[in-house]
Amino acid sequence: MSMQVILAQALLGLNVGVFYAMLSLGLAVIFGLLNIINFAHGAMYMLGAFIALIGYSLLEQWFGISLQIGFWASLLVAPVIVGILGVLIERLMLKRLYELDHIYGLLLTFGITLILQGLFANYFNVSGTPYPGQPEALSGVVNLGFMYFPTYRLFAIVFSLVVCFATWWVIEHTKLGSRLRAGVENPDLTQAFGLNVPLMVTLTFAFGAGLAGLAGVLAAPIYSVSPLMGADLIIVVFAVVVIGGMGSIMGAILSGLALGLVEGLTKVFYPPAASTVIFFLMVLVLLFRPAGLFGKEK
């Protein structure tokens, strides 16, 4: 097998890996800072993609609004809308469950997932709807020497990496990040210093949800926009988070990228295992390092 084929498949695997990284990053932010297992994360990813689709082609058709929200505007609008939904979910529902076992939050967000999927399945094709709004500037291909790679996919890789590492830097190396971590570790003392911990909790959940919405917009021109696109991905993303370490921001990013590469290369060397290799690695990690590769042992 030629090196050209291996490099090409590795790059395609990295393209998948950046979506794993962005989604697992949002999960890790919510769990690491709030200890909430947000099973609705996949539905928020799906919602981001549908906001981009509706804004581009269906506003006028459905509501008679002569406004077309293009791809670049969707990168801003969709995360904000999904983030607002995250605020409503946290303030109106999850807030009531903080004193209970984590399983109640998981069941609540799982129920929200089923509701959102059912609502969109009533109006959209479950098999998927193509997104027509890929910007002209990102059309065509780029010659990388060993392959011609779609310009948009290259943009998605670079943009996602910038977002992921910028998020990690803000949380780990800024005053805002230190305040968020302090609010989680000792909320009473942090509140005594005049910081509004409930507001910080709400905004953190909204930010994690917004990351999922942003990933959905980026995925819309690559994959068909479907009510089940989040459900198809969220189980894999949970496996990525477990491998990286629950709550580890850098672990979520690096594990997502690495596992995308592993999945891509597995398609070259042993295609039947490509859909299960991540879960096989998860089992190994849980057996030998239950806290995850980057998690802290208790």
Secondary structure, 3 states (H helix, E strand, C coil): CCHHHHHHHHHHHHHHHHHHHHHHHHHHHHHHHHCCCCCCHHHHHHHHHHHHHHHHHCHHHHHCCCCCCCHHHHHHHHHHHHHHHHHHHHHHCHHHHCCCCHHHHHHHHHHHHHHHHHHHHCCCCCCCECCCCCCHHHCCEEECCCCEEEHHHHHHHHHHHHHHHHHHHHHHHCHHHHHHHHHHHCHHHHHHCCCCHHHHHHHHHHHHHHHHHHHHHHHCCCCCECCCHHHHHHHHHHHHHHHHCCCCHHHHHHHHHHHHHHHHHHHHHCHHHCCCHHHHHHHHHHHHCCCCCCCCCC
